[in-house]
Amino acid sequence: MAKRIYVGGLPYSVTETDVANLFSAAGGVKEVTLVTDKYTGQARGFGFVEMNSDGEADQAIATLNGAQMGGRTLTVNEARPRDDRPRGFGGGGSGGGGRDRDRGGFGRY
């Protein structure tokens, strides 16, 4: 399995074809996935590219990190597996809000 590459700083108007064309200069592109907002469908400015080989992935990282696309500077590096990423707000706990059990109502006073 070839390395997955993280690509950040993408213009919001970019398409998967645009990204594939850019990365094809470094070798064969197996797959491009752009991340979009699940409610609006709007591109979020980052995505992932999988090259045909590790060597091609390394070449793409070396040549495209810091490159310009649509007036934006790209961040290109090896993607970390989902398990290795730091978590945001997740985790246990019940959070705030909800019923105020002592008073039988919601919220404070």
C-alpha positions in Angstrom: 0.0 0.0 0.0 1.4 3.4 -1.0 1.7 6.3 1.4 -1.3 8.6 1.8 -0.3 12.3 1.5 -2.1 15.1 3.4 -2.6 18.2 1.3 -3.6 21.4 3.1 -4.1 25.0 1.9 -6.0 24.0 -1.2 -8.2 26.7 -2.8 -11.9 26.0 -1.9 -12.8 25.9 -5.6 -10.3 23.0 -6.4 -11.5 19.7 -7.9 -10.1 16.2 -7.5 -9.1 16.4 -11.1 -7.1 19.6 -10.4 -5.2 18.0 -7.5 -4.6 14.8 -9.5 -3.1 16.8 -12.4 -0.8 18.7 -10.0 0.4 15.5 -8.3 0.8 13.6 -11.6 4.0 15.5 -12.2 5.6 13.4 -9.4 4.2 10.1 -10.6 1.1 8.0 -10.8 -1.9 9.1 -8.7 -4.0 6.3 -7.4 -6.7 8.3 -5.6 -7.6 11.9 -4.6 -10.0 12.6 -1.8 -11.1 16.2 -1.0 -12.7 16.8 2.4 -16.0 18.7 2.3 -18.3 20.0 4.9 -21.0 17.3 5.5 -23.8 19.8 5.7 -23.0 22.3 3.0 -20.9 20.2 0.6 -18.4 23.1 0.5 -14.7 22.1 0.2 -12.8 22.6 3.4 -9.4 23.3 1.8 -7.6 20.0 2.4 -7.6 16.5 1.3 -5.6 13.3 0.7 -3.7 11.9 -2.3 -2.5 8.3 -2.6 0.3 7.8 -5.1 1.1 4.5 -6.8 4.4 4.0 -4.9 6.2 5.3 -1.8 8.9 6.7 -3.9 6.4 8.7 -5.9 4.8 9.9 -2.7 8.1 11.0 -1.3 8.8 12.9 -4.6 5.4 14.6 -4.5 6.0 15.7 -0.9 9.5 17.0 -1.6 8.4 19.0 -4.7 5.0 20.3 -3.7 5.2 21.2 -0.1 5.2 25.0 -0.1 4.1 25.3 -3.7 1.4 27.7 -4.7 -2.0 26.8 -6.1 -4.7 29.3 -6.7 -2.8 31.9 -4.7 -2.5 29.7 -1.6 0.5 27.9 -0.2 0.2 24.2 0.0 1.2 22.1 3.0 2.1 18.6 1.7 3.3 15.8 4.0 2.7 12.2 4.9 -0.7 11.6 6.3 -0.9 10.3 9.8 -3.3 7.3 10.5 -6.5 8.3 12.1 -5.5 6.7 15.4 -2.4 8.9 15.7 -4.2 12.2 15.4 -4.8 14.2 18.6 -8.5 14.4 19.5 -10.4 17.6 19.7 -13.1 18.1 22.3 -14.0 14.4 22.3 -13.8 12.1 25.3 -16.1 11.3 28.2 -18.1 13.5 30.4 -21.6 14.7 30.0 -20.9 18.3 29.2 -22.9 21.1 30.5 -26.5 22.2 30.1 -29.5 20.0 30.5 -31.9 19.8 33.4 -31.1 21.3 36.8 -32.2 18.3 38.8 -32.2 20.2 42.1 -34.8 22.7 41.0 -36.7 20.5 38.6 -36.2 22.9 35.6 -33.8 23.7 32.9 -30.7 25.9 33.2 -30.0 28.2 36.0 -32.8 30.1 37.8 
